[in-house]
């Protein structure tokens, strides 16, 4: 697991090492389909010719206040996405 939360520059070497070790990538993202860190992750994986299964759990709408708890990616969604990668 490489936590990219609030990292401006993607730690490509760590990410590639983790991807090669597992053969899987799960991106849990709170951004839009394009323009987020997922683009850098996929691009780095392609450039390094990493063969892996990719999956994404995402939510692109985050309201403020208590309403945020209704739309943020839940633990259950994370577990379901991760489980899908290992089946």
DACORJO-V695147 format. One record per pair of residues at least 4 apart in sequence whose ideal C-beta (glycine too) atoms are under 8 Angstrom apart, sorted by the first residue. I is the first residue (numbers start at 1). J is the second residue. D is the distance in whole Angstrom. If there is no record, write none. Layout:
i:I j:J d:D
i:I j:J d:D
//
This chain:
i:1 j:18 d:7
i:2 j:11 d:6
i:2 j:14 d:5
i:2 j:15 d:5
i:2 j:18 d:5
i:3 j:7 d:8
i:4 j:10 d:6
i:4 j:11 d:8
i:4 j:15 d:8
i:4 j:37 d:5
i:4 j:41 d:8
i:7 j:11 d:7
i:7 j:37 d:8
i:10 j:15 d:6
i:10 j:37 d:6
i:10 j:40 d:5
i:10 j:41 d:7
i:10 j:44 d:7
i:11 j:15 d:6
i:12 j:16 d:6
i:12 j:44 d:5
i:12 j:48 d:8
i:13 j:17 d:6
i:14 j:18 d:6
i:15 j:19 d:6
i:15 j:41 d:6
i:15 j:44 d:7
i:15 j:45 d:8
i:16 j:20 d:6
i:16 j:44 d:7
i:16 j:45 d:7
i:16 j:48 d:5
i:16 j:50 d:6
i:17 j:21 d:6
i:18 j:22 d:6
i:19 j:23 d:7
i:19 j:24 d:7
i:19 j:25 d:5
i:19 j:45 d:6
i:19 j:50 d:5
i:19 j:52 d:5
i:20 j:50 d:6
i:20 j:52 d:8
i:22 j:52 d:8
i:23 j:51 d:7
i:23 j:52 d:5
i:23 j:53 d:7
i:24 j:52 d:6
i:24 j:53 d:5
i:24 j:54 d:8
i:24 j:55 d:8
i:24 j:85 d:4
i:24 j:86 d:7
i:25 j:41 d:7
i:25 j:45 d:7
i:25 j:52 d:5
i:25 j:53 d:7
i:25 j:54 d:5
i:25 j:55 d:7
i:26 j:54 d:8
i:26 j:55 d:5
i:26 j:56 d:7
i:26 j:57 d:7
i:26 j:78 d:8
i:26 j:81 d:6
i:26 j:82 d:5
i:26 j:85 d:6
i:27 j:37 d:8
i:27 j:38 d:5
i:27 j:41 d:6
i:27 j:54 d:7
i:27 j:55 d:7
i:27 j:56 d:5
i:27 j:57 d:7
i:27 j:58 d:7
i:28 j:56 d:8
i:28 j:57 d:5
i:28 j:58 d:8
i:28 j:73 d:6
i:28 j:78 d:6
i:28 j:81 d:7
i:29 j:36 d:5
i:29 j:37 d:7
i:29 j:38 d:5
i:29 j:56 d:6
i:29 j:57 d:7
i:29 j:58 d:5
i:29 j:59 d:8
i:30 j:58 d:7
i:30 j:59 d:6
i:30 j:60 d:7
i:30 j:62 d:6
i:30 j:72 d:7
i:30 j:73 d:7
i:31 j:35 d:7
i:31 j:36 d:3
i:31 j:37 d:7
i:31 j:38 d:8
i:31 j:58 d:7
i:31 j:60 d:6
i:32 j:36 d:6
i:32 j:60 d:5
i:33 j:58 d:7
i:33 j:60 d:7
i:34 j:39 d:7
i:35 j:39 d:7
i:37 j:41 d:6
i:38 j:42 d:6
i:38 j:56 d:6
i:38 j:58 d:8
i:39 j:43 d:6
i:40 j:44 d:6
i:41 j:45 d:6
i:42 j:46 d:6
i:42 j:54 d:7
i:43 j:47 d:6
i:44 j:48 d:6
i:45 j:50 d:4
i:45 j:52 d:6
i:45 j:54 d:8
i:46 j:50 d:8
i:53 j:85 d:6
i:55 j:81 d:5
i:55 j:82 d:8
i:55 j:84 d:6
i:55 j:85 d:5
i:56 j:81 d:7
i:57 j:73 d:5
i:57 j:77 d:5
i:57 j:78 d:6
i:57 j:80 d:8
i:57 j:81 d:4
i:58 j:73 d:7
i:59 j:71 d:6
i:59 j:72 d:6
i:59 j:73 d:5
i:61 j:71 d:6
i:62 j:68 d:6
i:62 j:71 d:6
i:62 j:72 d:7
i:63 j:67 d:4
i:63 j:68 d:6
i:63 j:70 d:8
i:63 j:71 d:7
i:64 j:68 d:6
i:66 j:70 d:8
i:67 j:71 d:7
i:68 j:72 d:6
i:73 j:77 d:5
i:73 j:78 d:6
i:74 j:78 d:7
i:75 j:79 d:6
i:76 j:80 d:6
i:77 j:81 d:6
i:78 j:82 d:6
i:79 j:83 d:6
i:80 j:84 d:7
i:81 j:85 d:7
i:82 j:86 d:7
i:83 j:87 d:7
//
